Amino acid sequence: MMVEFSGKRWSLFWLALKTGFFTILTLGFYRFWMKTRLRRWYWSAIRPGGHPMEYTGDPMEKLLGFFIAVVILTFYIGIVNLLLMFVSFSIFNSSVIGYVLSFAGVVPIWFYARYRARRYVLARTRWRGVRFGLEKGAWGYAIRALWYWFLTIITAGILWPRMTFLLEKYKTDRTFYGSARLFQDGRWQMLYRAAWPLIASLALLAGAVLWTIQFAPVFPDGIKDGAELIKLVDAFFDGLAPSINWTQPERLLLFPLALSGLVFGAIYYRWVSKRIMAQHKRGPGVQFDSRLSGVRVSFIYVLGNFIAYAMLVLGVAALALLAVALFSDGMSILADTPGAGMMQDLPRGLAVAGLALLYLTFFLLWGVLYNTFVTYPLMRHMARTTSLPLSVGLALVSQRARDEFAEAEGFAEALDLGAAI
């Protein structure tokens, strides 16, 4: 069974532009309706076996859930942080410990919010009239995420594929389509195939550092063998300061190449690991397959973000020039341009309001461009490269009960995790 994608780019552009405009007019409150309408557009464009997906989320659920989450987080920030700061000043005579503990206390809530947001989206998604669902387990996910991140950090990233696989398995093994439970098969070691560009870029960066930086007077000609590398480590801990070997500046060209490779490697790993795990997902009488291209996704990210951020730079520059024209009282380089004098004669409050409106309008356009040139091609590529080679078990699936959510995606929205489609 193949998956089709029927959405048109320009219809999405106008929908994102219209809903974004209403979001600005309502000072952000319409964003819950904006996200709902965009999701319904994307979901209906994705058609496995010719049947469109459905998104049944209610924007009022999102708005009320956001208010609930804000109240809870306000209590945490106002009470818990106050206690942490009091203890930090009383015992350590410093606020640093309090800030660190406060940040550490938000991290598990961040993971909790991500799981709850996924559960809400699945609970409001249907295909052929049958609901998806995700079992409760947000705190279990948060605790596991903290532990896996700790292991990943202390092993310098070596166990990153293990963390990626086990967290995805935790979510997939609790996912349902109607009465059918999904499972994540495979082994975490298989994700190292997706990490090779990232590993190669890290090796290139390390080589560039060793080749370019000299540690005079110990190594005026750079590092040549392992014995000198060990000697270098000892010298570094003895306080030897490195310096750049400017006699061969062409070596510095390796750094932008290595950094570009790191960006590509990170994007490649994220999406190719999804492809590998998708190929090992299954259900009763159902299999999944993905032919997603890591190179194609990286190209979409780079080109789409370049367009969006180029517009951001141009917009900021235009706003800066406009601000000079409004407030320079004739000393601006724009003072002789048509209309500049009229703008300078405006009341200061009205001029500030005009600048604020232009600022918000520009970011509206940036969001529209991001949807048009990044999110749209990504969703289209994912849909067209996904298939269900075995789907005989779908005929045996029955409906599941509707999951109720008191706070919907509220925590994700309050922590700025809910902006994604």
Wavefront OBJ file of the C-alpha trace (Angstrom):
o trace
v 0.000 0.000 0.000
v 1.547 3.285 -1.139
v 1.109 6.691 0.522
v 0.087 9.657 -1.625
v 0.487 13.371 -0.969
v -2.086 15.599 -2.647
v -1.456 19.040 -1.121
v -0.424 22.021 -3.275
v 2.306 24.372 -2.099
v 0.511 27.638 -2.888
v -2.711 26.639 -1.155
v -0.609 26.029 1.962
v 1.116 29.390 1.471
v -2.176 31.292 1.474
v -3.535 29.296 4.421
v -0.388 29.960 6.480
v -0.443 33.641 5.498
v -4.106 34.089 6.400
v -3.970 32.259 9.730
v -0.690 33.964 10.629
v -2.259 37.363 9.945
v -5.133 36.572 12.318
v -2.578 35.421 14.905
v -0.884 38.826 14.810
v -4.203 40.697 15.018
v -5.161 38.684 18.131
v -1.716 39.096 19.756
v -1.023 35.371 19.464
v -4.289 33.858 20.688
v -5.303 32.678 17.224
v -2.201 30.482 16.977
v -4.168 27.568 18.462
v -6.643 27.849 15.587
v -3.796 28.423 13.132
v -2.014 25.235 14.148
v -5.253 23.263 14.048
v -6.064 24.430 10.527
v -2.533 23.752 9.294
v -2.557 20.255 10.769
v -5.904 19.508 9.171
v -4.455 20.631 5.825
v -1.338 18.478 6.168
v -3.224 15.456 7.478
v -5.796 15.558 4.673
v -2.975 15.800 2.096
v -1.417 12.527 3.339
v -3.397 9.608 1.881
v -2.265 6.041 2.638
v -3.960 3.774 0.102
v -5.891 6.777 -1.232
v -7.680 7.400 2.106
v -6.875 10.817 3.649
v -5.767 11.162 7.244
v -7.972 13.218 9.567
v -7.039 15.584 12.352
v -9.860 16.227 14.827
v -8.101 18.434 17.363
v -10.099 21.289 18.885
v -8.378 24.699 19.225
v -10.360 25.423 22.383
v -8.774 22.319 23.957
v -5.374 23.746 23.147
v -6.227 27.203 24.516
v -7.640 25.873 27.805
v -4.777 23.403 28.135
v -2.306 26.232 27.645
v -3.905 28.221 30.473
v -3.828 25.165 32.789
v -0.156 24.554 32.025
v 0.720 28.229 32.550
v -0.910 28.179 35.997
v 1.029 25.050 37.002
v 4.327 26.346 35.616
v 3.754 29.734 37.254
v 3.422 27.964 40.605
v 6.637 26.077 39.912
v 8.553 29.164 38.823
v 7.151 31.350 41.584
v 7.321 28.949 44.562
v 9.887 26.262 43.800
v 12.414 28.671 42.289
v 12.014 31.010 45.255
v 12.815 28.142 47.619
v 15.786 27.070 45.506
v 17.193 30.603 45.488
v 16.708 30.900 49.259
v 18.587 27.644 49.858
v 21.283 28.597 47.364
v 21.963 31.937 49.056
v 21.659 30.533 52.589
v 23.998 27.563 52.152
v 26.300 28.453 49.249
v 26.068 32.275 49.397
v 25.596 32.285 45.619
v 22.725 32.194 43.125
v 24.530 29.900 40.668
v 23.453 26.666 42.399
v 19.874 27.903 42.465
v 19.874 28.633 38.735
v 21.397 25.241 37.947
v 18.854 23.380 40.083
v 16.023 25.425 38.602
v 17.083 24.522 35.067
v 17.544 20.879 36.049
v 14.007 20.867 37.437
v 12.571 22.044 34.101
v 14.308 19.344 32.020
v 12.052 16.419 33.102
v 8.980 18.610 32.537
v 10.293 19.278 29.016
v 10.438 15.535 28.259
v 7.050 15.038 29.934
v 5.566 17.742 27.696
v 6.971 16.155 24.527
v 5.383 12.801 25.312
v 2.037 14.393 26.237
v 2.024 16.423 23.018
v 2.600 13.281 20.945
v -0.173 11.485 22.832
v -2.613 14.308 22.140
v -1.783 14.486 18.416
v -2.178 10.717 18.000
v -5.440 10.726 19.945
v -6.817 13.364 17.568
v -5.650 11.580 14.407
v -7.832 9.165 12.441
v -7.457 7.111 9.292
v -10.426 5.381 7.662
v -12.427 6.534 10.686
v -10.244 4.655 13.206
v -8.412 6.586 15.915
v -4.759 6.352 16.811
v -3.695 6.397 20.433
v -0.768 6.409 22.830
v -0.826 4.861 26.283
v -0.088 6.896 29.396
v 3.558 6.972 30.330
v 4.828 10.537 30.159
v 6.755 10.397 33.442
v 8.238 7.029 32.524
v 9.421 8.571 29.263
v 10.882 11.581 31.100
v 12.823 9.408 33.581
v 14.206 7.209 30.797
v 15.144 10.246 28.703
v 17.101 11.735 31.612
v 18.967 8.475 32.197
v 19.738 7.880 28.514
v 20.935 11.467 28.081
v 23.216 11.057 31.110
v 24.757 7.898 29.603
v 25.132 9.628 26.243
v 26.926 12.618 27.763
v 29.363 10.619 29.921
v 30.251 8.417 26.910
v 30.935 11.508 24.709
v 28.011 10.674 22.394
v 28.990 7.051 21.688
v 25.648 5.784 23.043
v 23.548 8.358 21.163
v 22.057 5.677 18.827
v 21.103 3.644 21.887
v 19.228 6.603 23.353
v 17.500 7.341 20.029
v 16.357 3.752 19.580
v 15.187 3.071 23.155
v 13.191 6.298 23.437
v 11.498 5.635 20.087
v 10.807 2.034 21.119
v 9.213 3.235 24.368
v 6.799 5.423 22.369
v 6.150 2.992 19.512
v 5.433 0.010 21.792
v 2.686 2.101 23.446
v 1.142 3.303 20.179
v -2.158 1.933 18.883
v -4.089 2.135 15.665
v -7.548 1.291 16.886
v -7.217 -2.036 18.683
v -3.866 -2.900 17.035
v -0.692 -2.262 19.008
v 2.470 -1.282 17.152
v 5.947 -2.600 17.964
v 9.474 -1.384 17.342
v 11.759 -4.237 16.311
v 15.454 -4.162 15.533
v 18.555 -3.353 17.586
v 20.005 0.008 18.546
v 23.368 -0.829 16.956
v 21.766 -0.593 13.505
v 21.521 3.197 13.885
v 25.276 3.575 13.603
v 24.740 3.292 9.841
v 22.988 6.663 10.030
v 25.771 8.269 12.071
v 28.696 7.833 9.666
v 28.588 11.407 8.199
v 28.552 12.831 11.726
v 31.428 10.600 12.841
v 33.457 11.434 9.713
v 32.888 15.173 10.261
v 33.993 14.922 13.905
v 37.126 13.071 12.813
v 37.792 15.750 10.180
v 37.359 18.497 12.767
v 39.740 16.765 15.181
v 42.269 16.295 12.390
v 41.958 19.956 11.398
v 42.663 21.034 14.971
v 45.744 18.821 15.272
v 47.028 19.822 11.842
v 46.380 23.557 12.087
v 47.144 24.409 15.693
v 50.764 24.283 16.795
v 51.899 24.063 20.388
v 55.164 26.002 20.244
v 57.801 25.611 21.438
v 57.083 21.914 22.033
v 55.740 21.139 18.534
v 56.562 23.955 16.093
v 55.765 21.714 13.107
v 52.526 20.202 14.416
v 51.709 16.665 15.629
v 53.380 13.811 13.780
v 52.807 10.569 15.745
v 51.111 9.062 18.771
v 54.034 9.620 21.110
v 53.972 13.342 20.387
v 50.208 13.378 20.924
v 50.665 11.945 24.422
v 53.378 14.503 25.080
v 50.997 17.189 23.856
v 48.344 16.172 26.382
v 50.873 16.350 29.213
v 52.061 19.744 28.009
v 48.516 21.049 27.732
v 47.753 20.150 31.351
v 51.001 21.857 32.351
v 49.552 25.129 31.057
v 50.933 25.230 27.520
v 48.760 27.548 25.402
v 48.024 26.603 21.767
v 48.435 29.007 18.860
v 47.414 28.935 15.209
v 50.064 28.142 12.622
v 49.587 31.131 10.303
v 52.458 30.063 8.045
v 50.038 27.715 6.260
v 46.648 29.514 6.386
v 45.144 27.156 3.797
v 44.807 24.627 6.584
v 42.091 26.814 8.111
v 39.812 25.918 5.194
v 39.271 22.550 6.848
v 37.265 24.161 9.652
v 34.287 25.435 7.599
v 34.305 22.116 5.736
v 34.191 20.172 9.006
v 31.493 22.411 10.523
v 29.357 22.088 7.387
v 29.797 18.345 7.634
v 28.611 18.411 11.247
v 25.408 20.208 10.235
v 24.804 17.752 7.406
v 25.669 14.803 9.656
v 23.241 15.886 12.370
v 20.366 16.270 9.889
v 21.292 13.035 8.114
v 21.401 11.081 11.374
v 18.093 12.402 12.634
v 16.149 11.451 9.512
v 17.971 8.326 8.360
v 17.609 6.896 11.877
v 13.856 7.506 11.515
v 13.921 5.645 8.192
v 15.795 2.680 9.663
v 13.440 2.431 12.640
v 10.385 2.816 10.394
v 11.572 -0.210 8.421
v 11.461 -2.209 11.659
v 8.036 -1.075 12.868
v 5.204 -3.574 12.687
v 1.745 -4.401 13.956
v -0.574 -7.414 13.755
v -0.482 -8.257 10.052
v 1.086 -4.864 9.220
v 4.598 -3.816 8.179
v 6.099 -0.429 7.403
v 8.698 0.557 4.858
v 10.497 3.840 4.202
v 12.748 4.954 1.353
v 13.448 8.382 2.828
v 16.622 10.014 1.488
v 18.897 11.633 4.059
v 20.615 13.684 1.348
v 17.281 14.977 0.027
v 16.085 15.938 3.507
v 19.372 17.740 4.219
v 19.013 19.673 0.973
v 15.444 20.676 1.923
v 16.613 21.888 5.328
v 19.569 23.855 4.013
v 17.782 25.484 1.073
v 14.522 26.138 2.922
v 16.212 27.618 5.981
v 18.484 29.699 3.759
v 15.440 31.271 2.103
v 13.697 31.879 5.436
v 16.728 33.325 7.215
v 17.720 35.416 4.207
v 14.291 37.021 4.434
v 14.887 37.510 8.166
v 18.155 39.381 7.564
v 16.614 41.519 4.837
v 13.645 42.324 7.038
v 15.767 43.311 10.031
v 17.897 45.553 7.797
v 14.779 47.186 6.339
v 13.345 47.779 9.816
v 16.638 49.306 10.985
v 16.676 51.732 8.075
v 13.041 52.595 8.688
v 13.764 53.258 12.356
v 16.546 55.643 11.350
v 14.154 57.430 9.008
v 11.523 57.805 11.725
v 13.688 58.940 14.612
v 16.778 60.670 13.159
v 15.116 64.116 12.645
v 16.688 64.803 9.291
v 20.101 63.254 9.936
v 19.178 59.935 8.323
v 20.480 58.876 4.957
v 16.810 58.384 4.094
v 15.862 61.964 4.918
v 15.725 62.953 1.238
v 13.693 59.927 0.167
v 10.011 60.420 -0.753
v 7.781 60.071 2.302
v 10.583 60.303 4.881
v 9.490 63.708 6.103
v 5.912 62.526 6.460
v 7.053 59.567 8.575
v 9.127 61.853 10.784
v 6.091 64.050 11.394
v 4.098 61.141 12.821
v 3.493 61.051 16.594
v 6.179 59.039 18.353
v 3.696 56.524 19.785
v 2.166 55.882 16.385
v 5.609 55.461 14.849
v 6.575 52.900 17.507
v 3.315 51.020 16.949
v 4.008 51.009 13.225
v 7.484 49.567 13.768
v 6.098 46.885 16.105
v 3.475 45.953 13.513
v 6.126 45.721 10.793
v 8.290 43.588 13.079
v 5.463 41.127 13.765
v 4.442 41.133 10.111
v 7.913 40.190 9.051
v 8.028 37.215 11.406
v 4.628 36.218 10.076
v 6.173 36.089 6.606
v 9.113 34.121 7.951
v 6.743 31.521 9.434
v 4.844 31.339 6.153
v 8.063 30.820 4.214
v 9.215 28.131 6.644
v 5.965 26.233 6.182
v 6.171 26.642 2.415
v 9.821 25.795 1.805
v 10.742 23.494 4.720
v 7.745 21.816 6.351
v 5.807 21.250 3.127
v 8.587 19.501 1.148
v 9.542 17.461 4.237
v 5.984 16.204 4.752
v 5.624 15.477 1.058
v 8.896 13.562 0.907
v 8.097 11.537 4.030
v 4.658 10.639 2.706
v 5.812 9.626 -0.771
v 8.665 7.495 0.545
v 6.514 5.573 3.056
v 4.539 2.433 2.268
v 2.857 -0.523 3.937
v 4.045 -3.624 2.032
v 1.968 -5.813 4.378
v -1.442 -4.494 5.446
v -3.732 -7.529 5.712
v -4.138 -6.941 9.452
v -5.946 -3.620 8.906
v -9.193 -5.482 8.168
v -9.170 -6.852 11.734
v -8.746 -3.477 13.456
v -11.630 -2.158 15.554
v -12.262 1.329 16.957
v -10.720 2.507 20.234
v -12.235 4.824 22.824
v -11.548 8.546 22.576
v -8.799 9.775 24.906
v -9.706 12.866 26.924
v -7.069 15.458 27.779
v -7.466 18.128 30.416
v -4.456 20.135 29.244
v -4.101 18.945 25.600
v -0.675 20.220 24.420
v -0.609 22.922 27.082
v 2.792 22.113 28.591
v 4.372 21.848 25.151
v 2.878 25.217 24.206
v 3.962 26.869 27.475
v 7.508 25.524 27.079
v 7.589 26.512 23.396
v 7.629 22.880 22.228
v 4.269 23.012 20.483
v 5.118 25.190 17.493
v 5.850 22.204 15.256
v 3.187 20.681 13.058
l 1 2 3 4 5 6 7 8 9 10 11 12 13 14 15 16 17 18 19 20 21 22 23 24 25 26 27 28 29 30 31 32 33 34 35 36 37 38 39 40 41 42 43 44 45 46 47 48 49 50 51 52 53 54 55 56 57 58 59 60 61 62 63 64 65 66 67 68 69 70 71 72 73 74 75 76 77 78 79 80 81 82 83 84 85 86 87 88 89 90 91 92 93 94 95 96 97 98 99 100 101 102 103 104 105 106 107 108 109 110 111 112 113 114 115 116 117 118 119 120 121 122 123 124 125 126 127 128 129 130 131 132 133 134 135 136 137 138 139 140 141 142 143 144 145 146 147 148 149 150 151 152 153 154 155 156 157 158 159 160 161 162 163 164 165 166 167 168 169 170 171 172 173 174 175 176 177 178 179 180 181 182 183 184 185 186 187 188 189 190 191 192 193 194 195 196 197 198 199 200 201 202 203 204 205 206 207 208 209 210 211 212 213 214 215 216 217 218 219 220 221 222 223 224 225 226 227 228 229 230 231 232 233 234 235 236 237 238 239 240 241 242 243 244 245 246 247 248 249 250 251 252 253 254 255 256 257 258 259 260 261 262 263 264 265 266 267 268 269 270 271 272 273 274 275 276 277 278 279 280 281 282 283 284 285 286 287 288 289 290 291 292 293 294 295 296 297 298 299 300 301 302 303 304 305 306 307 308 309 310 311 312 313 314 315 316 317 318 319 320 321 322 323 324 325 326 327 328 329 330 331 332 333 334 335 336 337 338 339 340 341 342 343 344 345 346 347 348 349 350 351 352 353 354 355 356 357 358 359 360 361 362 363 364 365 366 367 368 369 370 371 372 373 374 375 376 377 378 379 380 381 382 383 384 385 386 387 388 389 390 391 392 393 394 395 396 397 398 399 400 401 402 403 404 405 406 407 408 409 410 411 412 413 414 415 416 417 418 419 420 421
